[in-house]
Amino acid sequence: MKILPKFLVLIALMLPVGAENLPVLTLDDALSAAAENNITLKQAAITANQRIRNANNYIKDYLPTFGLSLSADTGVSFPSTSVEKTTFNGIGMDLSASASFSYTLSGSEITDGASRRLEKEAASLDYENSYSSLEDGITSAYWTLATYDIAIENAKTSLEDMQDSYNSTLDMYNAGVTDELTLSNIELALNDAEIALTEAENNKALALASFKALTGIEEDFQTEPMPETVLLSLPTAEELFAEYAEGTWEIRNARNALMSAENSKKEATLNQYMPTVTANVGYTYQGGISSKANALTGLAAGQYGTNANNLTGSITVNVPLSSYIPGSSVDVLKQTAENNVKLSSLTLQNTQDSLLSTIREDVITIEQQQARFGMLEKSLEIAKRTYELREESYNAGLSSASELADSRTALLEAQNALLSSRLTHLLSSYNLASTLGINLQELQETYSTTEKETI
């Protein structure tokens, strides 16, 4: 199971208006809330606990059967002739108790310990997978919310600049310095900036609603700033596979399935060829008391007597001769178990191949993303410089308001492109760490570039 990633150095992030009054919800807090509130995870926990509890229950196989009964009787005897009289038979009480125990030594009993251990491991792996899936979704959603905060601030800054440009252009228009077309163009740019801010806020509202539903959190909150982007220098996919594959959930789950199939094959083989030995032990006791004397038993009225008190036992050895015949039902079960071992072995091999392919794709994706960082940073620098120059030119009357608006739009687009790339790289790094069965911090500390380059 992955350990929750620890944040490294965090970038500064301006918070939306009023957000400073909201409590900070950390990623660990969100995961804890989901573990407590998420219905799917609760169901997975109950299922896993029940499977483990059943696997740990040895008592039901060795617990004797007990029985205890108490009965009372009475009655009246009516005369069959005129000479006889109606008589009361008195009150009688009988007590009986029994205990029995049966145990059969068979192939199933010999492999039972391994079967229980493998079942508990399978239950734990299933829950681990459920938790990891939820953790991945929450982590991605949490960091996405953090980027929306940055996108909203960028959009607000762009809108403020557009508003200033519009006010300045409106003053010039009123003074007869500029024409109506210029004013209309800058007004259109201002409207576009308002739309961009609204869309950013709507995107965050939708993402926040989904996040709250996923975690069960009802109160509003602010996220921690988005962690910095740590560039990685990764070895080959084959080297990563050799280092981490055996610790991943996929390989552990496939190996558990293979060992379970092998254990079932062993059980089927023992059931086919091994004689079964069954031991039975039983004890029975019965006694009674009557309010009238019993001439047959010699018991006086009110005297307690034992009617039965015996202990029995038997041992039976069964040699399954028919099981040795090819094509018998037991022989078919053994062949099926052998085929299941082959299938599980192929499944493990396929899982290994798929894992290697996934690691290779993750490595290539991260390397491609990192190659784009330099270009995106350069584009942002150019967009910033162009906007500053355009603003100076506009103030000097050498550029139009629409040209200034276009430069500001280009700057916002460059900012959002780099922000999106940072989020994508962060999630790709997290996905690779998840695929390798380690946490993000371990991946970054182990494979960060020599210069500890970050953006």
Secondary structure, 3 states (H helix, E strand, C coil): CCCCCCCCCECCCCCCCCHHHCCEECHHHHHHHHHHHCHHHHHHHHHHHHHHHHHHCCHHHHCCEEEEEEEEEEEEECCCCCCCCCEEEEEEEEEEEEEEEEEEECHHHHCHHHHHHHHHHHHHHHHHHHHHHHHHHHHHHHHHHHHHHHHHHHHHHHHHHHHHHHHHHHHHHHCCCCCHHHHHHHHHHHHHHHHHHHHHHHHHHHHHHHHHHHHCCCCCCEECCCECCECECCCCHHHHHHHHHHHCHHHHHHHHHHHHHHHHHHHHHHHHHCCEEEEEEEEEEEEEEECCCECCCCECCCCEEEEEEEEEEEEEEECCHHHHCCCCHHHHHHHHHHHHHHHHHHHHHHHHHHHHHHHHHHHHHHHHHHHHHHHHHHHHHHHHHHHHHHHHHHHCCCCCHHHHHHHHHHHHHHHHHHHHHHHHHHHHHHHHHHHHCCCHHHHHHHHECCCCCEC
